[in-house]
Amino acid sequence: MGAVIRMYLIWILALLSGVYGTSLVYEAIVHQTWLGLVWGVPILFLGIWITGNMWASARQFYRKQKSLSNGN
């Protein structure tokens, strides 16, 4: 149970970092400042990377459980 809660907390933090990174990139584009891009792009990519890894792990777990329940 603790691992599931920890997974959801990491996922929520990854989503929040993606939203925060997007806002920094948007602000940098609108106000034409480079500092926002320097900070925003890595934060955005970090959120995308973590979310993608968690999604891939969840799909892998789902397929494994599905194959075990079918008797394969």
Residue, then its C-alpha position, 0 to 999 in steps of 0.5 A: m500500500g505504501a508503494v502505491i501511495r509513493m507512486y502516486l505522489i511521484w506521479i503528481l509531482a511529475l505532472l506538477s513539474g510539467v505544468y510548471g515547466t510549461s508555464l516557465v516556457y510560455e512566460a519566456i516566449v511571451h516576454q522574450t527572456w532566455l532565462g525562462l527557457v533555460w529553467g523551463v525546458p529542463i523542468l518540462f522535460l523532467g516532468i514528461w520523462i517521469t510521467g512517460n516512464m511511469w505510464a510505460s511501467a503501468r502498461q507493462f504491469y497491466r500486460k503482465q497481470k493480464s497474461l497471468s490471469n489468462g493462464n499463459 
